[in-house]
Amino acid sequence: MGAGSRFVRALIGETIELPADMICRYPDLAHAKYRRGGLPVRVGGWTLGTSTAAAITLWGTVFVAPATVLDAELLLHELRHVHQFLEDKAFPVSYLWQSIRYGYARNAYEVDARRYSASRLGTGDKDL
């Protein structure tokens, strides 16, 4: 692998496919693209005070940290962020404003994504 390929992989990660049984159970997960690694998960982690975020969504792509297990709860949460990007062109700015004003956990978009994931998994509103 050349230096250019390593640089691109470090920047945008590598394309990954979700397990077939997960797509079968949650077919809407197929509406996003998935990448493992890359700069987005590192930047997301830095904003949270860690070395990496478990996952971060940018438009229609979910970036998953290298050590993160492909878990339906997390991926459905991130899928909701894909929907949020599609629903509102100002979503990235609104998301940042919500995070600054209320903090990550109380950001309305994060609350919405947790509710979406919980509803799809049938786990209710616990810990929202």
C-alpha positions as CSV (number, residue, x, y, z in Angstrom):
1,M,0.0,0.0,0.0
2,G,1.4,3.3,-1.0
3,A,1.8,6.5,1.1
4,G,-1.1,8.1,-0.8
5,S,-3.4,5.2,0.0
6,R,-2.4,5.2,3.7
7,F,-3.1,9.0,3.8
8,V,-6.5,8.6,2.2
9,R,-7.4,5.7,4.6
10,A,-6.2,7.8,7.6
11,L,-8.4,10.7,6.3
12,I,-11.6,9.0,5.4
13,G,-11.3,5.5,6.7
14,E,-12.2,2.3,4.8
15,T,-15.6,1.3,3.4
16,I,-17.2,-1.4,5.4
17,E,-20.3,-3.6,4.9
18,L,-22.7,-4.3,7.7
19,P,-23.4,-7.9,8.6
20,A,-26.2,-9.3,6.4
21,D,-28.3,-10.4,9.4
22,M,-28.3,-6.8,10.8
23,I,-29.4,-5.5,7.4
24,C,-32.1,-8.2,7.2
25,R,-33.4,-7.2,10.7
26,Y,-33.1,-3.4,10.1
27,P,-33.2,-2.9,6.3
28,D,-33.2,0.9,6.6
29,L,-29.6,0.7,7.8
30,A,-28.8,0.0,4.1
31,H,-29.7,3.6,3.3
32,A,-26.4,4.9,4.7
33,K,-22.8,4.4,3.8
34,Y,-20.4,3.1,6.4
35,R,-16.6,3.6,6.9
36,R,-14.3,2.4,9.6
37,G,-11.7,4.8,11.0
38,G,-10.7,8.1,9.5
39,L,-10.4,11.7,10.8
40,P,-14.1,12.3,11.5
41,V,-14.1,9.8,14.5
42,R,-10.9,11.4,15.9
43,V,-12.3,14.9,15.6
44,G,-15.6,13.8,17.1
45,G,-13.7,12.2,20.0
46,W,-11.6,15.4,20.6
47,T,-14.8,17.4,21.0
48,L,-15.9,15.0,23.6
49,G,-12.5,14.9,25.4
50,T,-11.5,11.4,24.2
51,S,-9.2,10.1,21.5
52,T,-12.0,9.0,19.3
53,A,-15.8,8.9,19.2
54,A,-17.5,5.5,18.8
55,A,-19.1,6.8,15.6
56,I,-20.0,10.1,13.9
57,T,-22.2,10.8,11.0
58,L,-21.5,13.3,8.2
59,W,-24.4,13.6,5.7
60,G,-25.1,10.1,4.5
61,T,-22.0,8.4,5.8
62,V,-21.5,6.9,9.2
63,F,-17.8,6.7,10.4
64,V,-17.2,4.0,13.0
65,A,-14.1,4.0,15.2
66,P,-11.7,1.1,14.5
67,A,-12.4,-0.6,17.9
68,T,-16.1,0.0,17.8
69,V,-18.4,-3.1,17.6
70,L,-21.0,-2.9,14.9
71,D,-24.0,-2.7,17.2
72,A,-27.6,-2.2,16.1
73,E,-28.3,0.4,18.8
74,L,-25.4,2.6,17.8
75,L,-26.0,2.2,14.1
76,L,-29.7,3.1,14.4
77,H,-28.7,6.1,16.4
78,E,-26.3,7.2,13.7
79,L,-28.9,6.5,11.0
80,R,-31.2,9.0,12.7
81,H,-28.4,11.5,12.3
82,V,-28.4,10.7,8.5
83,H,-32.1,11.5,8.5
84,Q,-31.4,14.8,10.4
85,F,-28.9,15.8,7.8
86,L,-31.4,15.1,5.0
87,E,-34.3,16.9,6.8
88,D,-32.5,20.2,7.4
89,K,-29.7,21.8,5.5
90,A,-28.7,23.8,8.6
91,F,-28.4,20.6,10.7
92,P,-24.6,20.8,11.1
93,V,-24.8,24.3,12.5
94,S,-27.9,23.6,14.5
95,Y,-26.3,20.5,16.0
96,L,-23.2,22.5,17.0
97,W,-25.3,25.2,18.6
98,Q,-27.3,22.6,20.5
99,S,-24.1,21.0,21.8
100,I,-22.6,24.4,22.8
101,R,-25.8,25.6,24.5
102,Y,-27.0,22.3,26.2
103,G,-24.1,20.0,26.1
104,Y,-23.7,16.7,24.1
105,A,-26.1,14.6,26.2
106,R,-28.9,17.2,26.2
107,N,-28.5,18.2,22.6
108,A,-32.0,17.8,21.1
109,Y,-30.6,15.9,18.1
110,E,-28.9,13.4,20.4
111,V,-32.0,13.0,22.5
112,D,-34.0,12.4,19.2
113,A,-31.4,9.9,18.0
114,R,-31.5,7.9,21.3
115,R,-35.3,7.8,21.1
116,Y,-35.3,6.7,17.5
117,S,-32.8,3.9,18.3
118,A,-34.7,2.8,21.4
119,S,-38.0,2.8,19.5
120,R,-36.6,0.7,16.7
121,L,-35.1,-1.8,19.2
122,G,-38.2,-1.9,21.3
123,T,-36.4,-0.8,24.4
124,G,-38.6,2.2,25.2
125,D,-37.4,5.5,26.5
126,K,-35.0,4.3,29.1
127,D,-32.1,6.7,30.0
128,L,-33.1,9.3,27.5
